[in-house]
Each structure stands twice: as C-alpha cells, then as structure tokens.
C-alpha cells in the first residue's frame, strides 16, 4: 500500500534545526513496544527526537517539567504523545483525564496505543485522544496515522520528515 502525504518541500535540516525540532514522547511500560515504535519512526524517516517514560507519574512529571524533567533543553515539551492504555502504575486513561484537566500541559496531538477494544477507542476519543493505533503495531497503519493525525504536520526535507505543530 502506497500512501502519499501532501507535505511542503523544504531545505535540508541542519543539526540545529533537528536539535530544536519538536519532541515525541512515548508513554509505554513495554520496552519492546517502545523499541518497535522508535524503529517505525526511523523507517518512516521521522527525524524528531523521541523520549520515553514508562508510567503515569513519569509522564505527568515530563509534561509539567518537574523532577528530573525540569530542564526543557534536555526534555523539551512534546509535539506528539504516544500513550499506551495499560501501564504498570495506572492507566493511559488516567493521563488523558489529567490532560483534560490541565490543557496547558497537553501536547498538540495525542495518539493512544492499545488492543482492539472498541469501548477503549470511544473512551479515549471522549477524553481527548486525536488518533488510535492498535497493538501489535503494523508499519503501514503507523505511517498512515503519522501522516494524518490532527494537530501536527510533516515538513519534508531531503533527509526525512520533521513533525511540526499545525499553525
């Protein structure tokens, strides 16, 4: 399946542009799933830096810039949040509820990762998720989601793509 994306051509990103590009935050307590997601970003030639945390508390600390995440040069606020619903210290729904109550700490785009439970899809959307990916992840579905998630766009460069906040 070949999916095209209407992106604007741009100049080659330099090291400074990539270093200041918007971060992607992955919240998943499965190291294997996190590695797979990072691999999919590389295969899709997404150049944005990717950070990961494994639980509800760490995700909220990252989003608020507290604790070890206080230095925003090291832990920039994310443009895109990938959120697993099943976490060792709570639920992705807990984070979605928290984001709803703290909109100033909510990334422009939130993608929920979970099994194929239709009730979970509906609840995640009701709580503010922008998109959904079903585990186990399939590359074609991942690539399609990245190209069409609301709130972000892809800036094409000769080296790959940078995710940016829609203006």
C-alpha positions in Angstrom: 0.0 0.0 0.0 1.5 3.3 -1.0 0.2 6.3 0.9 1.1 9.8 -0.1 1.2 12.8 2.1 0.8 16.5 1.0 3.9 18.0 2.6 5.9 21.0 1.6 9.4 20.6 0.3 12.0 22.4 2.4 15.7 22.9 2.7 17.8 20.2 4.3 17.6 20.4 8.0 20.8 21.3 9.8 21.9 19.9 13.2 20.5 22.9 15.0 17.1 22.5 13.3 16.9 18.9 14.2 18.1 19.6 17.8 15.3 22.2 18.2 12.6 20.2 16.5 9.7 19.1 18.5 10.0 16.0 20.6 7.8 12.9 20.5 7.0 11.4 23.9 6.2 7.7 24.2 4.5 6.5 27.4 4.6 2.7 27.5 5.8 0.3 30.1 6.9 -2.3 27.5 10.5 -1.7 26.4 9.8 -3.9 23.4 6.9 -1.8 22.2 8.9 1.4 22.8 11.8 0.0 20.7 9.3 -1.0 17.9 7.8 2.4 17.9 11.2 4.1 17.7 12.1 1.7 14.8 9.0 2.7 13.0 9.9 6.3 13.3 13.3 5.6 11.8 11.8 3.6 9.0 9.4 6.5 8.3 12.4 8.8 8.3 10.9 10.9 11.1 13.8 13.0 12.4 12.3 14.4 15.6 13.9 13.3 18.9 12.0 10.6 20.8 11.8 10.4 24.6 10.1 7.7 26.5 8.8 7.1 30.0 7.1 4.0 31.4 4.3 5.2 33.7 1.7 7.7 34.7 3.8 9.5 37.3 6.7 9.9 35.0 4.5 11.1 32.1 2.9 13.8 34.2 6.3 14.9 35.5 7.6 15.1 32.0 4.6 17.1 30.8 4.8 19.5 33.7 8.6 19.8 33.5 9.1 18.7 37.1 11.6 16.5 38.9 14.3 15.1 36.6 12.4 16.6 33.6 12.8 20.3 34.8 15.4 21.2 32.1 13.4 21.8 28.9 16.6 21.9 26.9 17.2 18.3 27.8 13.5 17.2 28.0 11.6 19.5 25.5 7.8 19.7 25.7 6.4 17.1 23.2 4.5 17.9 20.0 3.2 14.3 19.8 2.4 12.0 22.7 2.0 8.2 22.1 0.1 6.8 25.1 -0.3 3.1 26.0 -3.5 2.5 27.9 -2.1 -0.3 30.1 0.7 1.0 32.3 2.2 -0.6 35.4 1.3 2.3 37.7 -2.1 3.1 36.3 -3.9 3.6 33.0 -3.4 5.8 29.9 -7.0 6.9 30.7 -5.6 8.5 33.9 -3.2 10.6 31.8 -6.0 11.5 29.3 -8.1 12.7 32.2 -5.2 14.6 33.7 -4.5 16.2 30.2 -8.2 17.2 30.0 -7.9 19.0 33.4 -4.5 20.6 32.6 -4.9 21.7 29.0 -1.8 24.0 29.2 0.3 20.8 29.6 -1.4 18.9 26.8 0.6 18.2 23.6 -1.0 19.3 20.3 -1.5 15.6 19.3 -2.2 12.5 21.4 -2.2 9.0 19.9 -3.4 6.1 22.0 -1.9 2.6 21.7 -4.0 -0.4 22.8 -5.6 -3.6 21.7 -8.7 -3.6 19.6 -11.3 -2.9 22.3 -13.9 -0.7 20.7 -15.0 0.7 24.1 -11.5 1.8 24.8 -11.4 3.6 21.4 -14.5 5.5 22.3 -13.4 6.4 25.8 -10.0 7.6 24.6 -11.6 9.8 22.0 -14.1 11.1 24.5 -11.2 12.0 26.8 -9.4 14.0 24.0 -7.2 11.5 22.1 -6.6 12.5 18.5 -5.8 9.1 17.0 -5.5 5.5 17.8 -3.1 2.7 16.9 -3.9 -1.0 17.6 -1.2 -3.3 19.0 0.5 -5.2 17.7 1.7 -2.3 15.6 1.8 -2.6 11.8 4.1 -0.3 9.9 1.5 0.7 7.2 -1.0 1.8 9.9 1.7 3.6 11.8 2.8 5.5 8.7 -0.8 6.4 7.8 -1.5 7.7 11.3 1.6 9.9 11.4 0.7 11.5 8.1 -2.9 12.2 9.1 -3.0 12.9 12.8 -4.8 16.2 13.7 -2.7 18.9 15.3 0.6 18.2 13.5 2.0 18.2 10.0 5.1 16.7 8.3 7.8 19.0 6.9 9.6 17.2 4.2 13.4 17.6 4.0 15.9 15.7 1.9 16.9 13.7 4.9 13.4 12.8 6.1 10.5 14.5 7.8 10.1 16.7 10.8 6.8 16.7 12.8 5.6 20.2 13.5 2.6 21.8 15.2 -0.1 23.0 12.7 -0.3 26.7 12.7 
